[in-house]
Amino acid sequence: MSTQRWRRRPLGSNWGEFGPDDQRGRLNLITRDKVRQGLAEAKEGLTFCLSLPLDYPGGALLNPRRHPPALRPTLRDGRPNFNCTLADSDCTDVFNDDLAILHLQYSTQWDSLAHVGGLFDADGDGVAERVFYNGFRAGVEIVGPTEGSGAGLASAESTSRAHALGIENMAAHGVQGRAVMIDLHAHFGDEHRRVGYDDLMAVIQADRVEIEPGDMVCFHTGFAQRILEMKREPDPKVLHGSCTSLDGRDPRLLSWISSSGAAVLIADNYAVEAFPASASADACCSILPLHEHCLFKNGIHLGELWHLTPLADWLRAKGRSRFLLTAPPLRLPGAVGSPVTPIATV
């Protein structure tokens, strides 16, 4: 049974466009035709892995709450199940079995629609509540602990879960179709610069990039390449003072994102947008306005810290900007983000 969860929707949002119970947002624009268009771009049979090694960037300088993955062996009869043989057995097998402790948004990742919501009066009673895309509620569909003992590495049991808008919705839909590269690095190099609407349109026009509804749009800034070159020992000056990012405070840029019909936005930098955002004239506003616009208002998933440089260089050398992208997240129910190993085929 369909239930509309809101009486008011945020200005500039598309809540309800894909139905009152929709949890996929603009992924709905990746149709069978879009998949066929993507397949048509696979002309050479050449593939590019667009993921950083998942233990990059190294350390926790980009985000102190996110840490590199840790690998551990599982236990067999109280001993590490690694390079082990079975006791009291004549078998000749040697076994390895391990587990991973993962911060799901440490390295190359997808943000689900449950990653960022907003304080907004969705029911029209004059009181703002914590809500997410399409009116799903904090504490109802998106639940989590209220005390520190139920969070972080010290927690023995998970008490947080996205019962709606979790990353598994993205995985189940399938993330495969036509993608388009916008090569900001080719125009601005490693300059630490906020790219607004005017800059973006100049790049699109100069490179003759065409974007159609349902395309997955990638922004190459060169940032992930810099991370890779630092070999897990990142320099904070490079992390916080290099390469371009989108100016999420530019209203014309946000309007272009809406009108472009882009199914998802992807970048090889930390957050797609500049963080922290530039100052706002409003006394109360989002510190991540592009995240707010995409995840909260319009159901546009964000990909961050992808390794785009080798692909971007190849496309530029060939005079191309389009390719087939295959990039499903982990089908991990309830998660608000996921590592991803995207594959581009040209």
N, C-alpha and C positions, 0 to 999 in steps of 0.2 A: 504494500500500500504506500503510495507516494505521500509525503508530508512536506509542505513548505515550512521551513524552520525560521522564516523571517517575514516581517511586515515591511521593513525598510532595508534597502541594500545600499552599500557604500557608493558614493559618487564615483563614476568611472569604472564601475564593476560590471561583470557579466553574469552575476548570480542568476540562476534559473534558466540561462540560455540553453543548456543541455539537459534540462529537467531538474525537478526539485531535489532528487536524490543523487544527482551526479557527483562522482568522486574523482573523475578523470580530467576535468577541465578541458583545456585546448588540445589534449591528446586525442580528443574525439575528432579533431581535424586530420589526424593521420589515418586516412581511409585506405581501402584497397587500391584506389587509384594512386594515392600518394606512395604506397609501397611499390607499385609498378613503375612509377616515375623514378623512384630511387634505384630500383633494379636496372633501369635503362642507363643509369650513370656508371654502372660497373662495366666499363668497356675494356680495360686492360687486365682485369683479374689480379690487380695488385692491391695488397691490404696494408693498412697502417694501424698499429696498436696505439690508441689515444689515451692510455692510462700511464700515469707515473707509476713506478714501483710504489706499493702501498705503504712503505715505510719512509717515504719522502713527504714533506720537506726535511724531516729530521727535527728532533726536539719539539718544543711547544711554543716557539716564538710567535707564530702566526696567530695561535689561539691557545691561551694557557689552560683551557678546559679540555683540549683535545690532544691526545698523546699517540705516539707510534704504536703499531700493533705489537703484541707479545705472543710468541709461539710457545706452547708447552706440550710435553708428551702427555697422553692419557695414562691412566694407571691400569695395570694388569696384576692382579693379586698383590696389590700394595707396592708394586715396583714400577718404575718408568717403562712404559710400553714403547720402547725405542731401541732398535738394534737388539731385540730380545728374541729368545727362542722359548718354546713351550716346555716348562719343566715336566718331568715324568712323562715324556713323550718321545717317540722315535722319529718324529717328523724333522725335516731338514729346513723348514721355513724360518726366515728371520723377518720379524715384524717391526714396522714403524706405524705409529698412529698418533695424531696430534690434535690440539685444539688451538683456537686463536681468541685472544681478547682484543676486540676491535672497537675503536671509536669510529663509528660508521661514517663520519664526515671529516676525517683527518686528512685524507688525500683526495685523489680523483673520485668524484661523488655526484650523486643526484640529491637534490632537496625534494622531499615530498610536499604535498599541499598542507600537511600537518606541521611543517617546520616553522612557519611564521603565520600568526594570526594578528588580530588587532582588537583594541578596545573600541567597541562600536555599539550603538543602541539599535540592535537589529529588530527588537520586538516593539519599538516605538513607545516605550513607557517612560522615556526621559532619562533612563539610567543606562550607561554604557556597560556592556558585559564582554567577557573574553570570548570571541568567536573566531571561526576560521572560514575558509572558502565555503560558499553556499550555505552559510549559517550554522554549520556544525559547531557544537559548544564545548568549551573547556569544562571539564568536570562531568560531562555527560558522555560524549563520544571520545574526547581527547582527555585521558585521565593520567594523573601522576601523583607522586607523593608531595606532601606539603612540608616535610621535614628533611633535613640533610641526611639523616640516617637511612633514608630510603632511596638515596641517589649516590652516584659516583662509584668508584672502584671498591669502596668499603661495603657496598650493599651486596648481600648474599642472594637476594631474591628480587626479581624485577617487579616494580610496582607501577611502572608507566607503560602506557599502551595507547596507540591511536586505533580506536575501534572503528573509526572512519578516516578516510584520506591518507591511510598508511601507504608506504612505498609499494606494498604488494599489489595495489590497484594498477600502478604503472607497469609492474612486471607482467601482470595477467593480460593487460591490453597488448603488450608487445611494443617494443620501441625499435622500430625499423622503418626506414623510409628515406625520402630525399632530404639531404642537408645542404646548407649553403654556407660558405666561408666568407667572412668579412675580415680582411687582413689589415687591422689597424697598425700592426708592427711595421708593415711595409711602408707606411706613411709617416709614422711618428717615432719609430725606433724604440729605444728603451726610455724615452722621455716619460717622466712621472706627470701624467696629464689626465684631467677629467674630460672625457669625450661627451659632448652634448649633441644635440640634434644637428646643428650646422656642420660640425666636424664629421659626424657620421654620414650625413647626406653627401658631403664632398667626397668621402672615400667611396661610397657606393656608386656615385656618378663616375668618378675617375676610373674605377675598376669594372664598370658596367655590370654590376651585380644585380641580379633580378631575384626578388623574393616573392613567393606566392603563398596564399593561405595553406597551412598544413606543413610547410617547410620547417625543418629544424635549423635554427640560425646559430652559427658559431662565430665567436669573436676571438681572433688571434692577436694576442698582445705581446707574446714572447716571454711572459712571466714564468710559466712552468719550465721553459728552457733554462732560464736563469737558476731556478731551483735545482734542476737536474745537475747543472754545472757545479753547484756548491757541495755536492756529494754528502748530503745529510748533515753538513755543518753550516747551516745558513747564517749569513751576515745580516743582522737586523737592519742595517742601512739599505741593503738590497731588497729585503722583504718589504720594507715600508716606504721605499723611495724609488721604486722602479716601475716603469711600464704604464700603459694606459688602463683606464677602467671607465665604465659608463657613468655619467653624471645622473644619478637617480633623482636629483632635485630639479632636473630640467623638465618642465611640464610638456614641452613639445616632443621630447624624446619618449616620455611615457605614452603620449598620444600616438606616436608612431608605432610603438610596440603593440598597442591595441589594434590599430588599423592595419598593420602588416599581416595579421593572421598567422604569425609565427606560432608553431605548436609548442616549442620549447626554446629557451635561450641557454646558450652554453658559452663558457669562456675558459681560458687557461689561467685566469688569475684567481685571487682568493675568494671573491664574492660576486663576480660579474660587475658589480657597481663599486664605486669609490666608498671606502669605509675608513673613518666616519664620513658621513655625507656632509656636504657644505651646509652652512647655516641656513635656517629657514626663517621666513618672516612670521610664521605661525608660532605662538607660544608653546603649543603642544603638537608634536608631529612625530612621525616615524624616524628613527635613526637609520633605517634601511629602506628608503622610500621605493626603490625598485623592487626589493623583495615584497614590500607591502602591495605594490601595484600588481606584481606578477602572481605570487603565491596566494595572497589573501583575497585580492579583488578579482582576478581574472583566470585563476587556475592554470597558470603557466609555470611548469616545472623548470627549475634552474639546475644546470650542470656547472660545477666549479672545479678548478685545478686540473683540467684536462690537458694532455700534452699534445698541442696542435701544431708545433713548429715544423716537423718534417713533412706533414701533410700539406700545410699551408705553402711551404716552399715548393713542393712538387706541383701543386695546383697552379701557382703563379707562373712557374716555368712552362707549364703546358697551356697557359691562357684559359684556365678553367676555374670555376668557383663552386661547382656542384658535385656531389658524391653520394654514394649509398652509405647510410649510417645504421649500424646495428648496435644498440646500447641498452639492453635490459638491466635493471638493477637486480639485487638479490630479492627473491620472493620471500621476504621475511615479514610475516604478518605483524602489524602493530608498530613497525619501525617508522621513524620520521625522516630518515635519510639512509643512504646506502652507498657503499663503494661500487664502482662500475669499471668494467674493462671494455671500453667501446672499441669497435672495429669499423674503420672506414674502408670502403672498397671503391676503387676508381677504375 
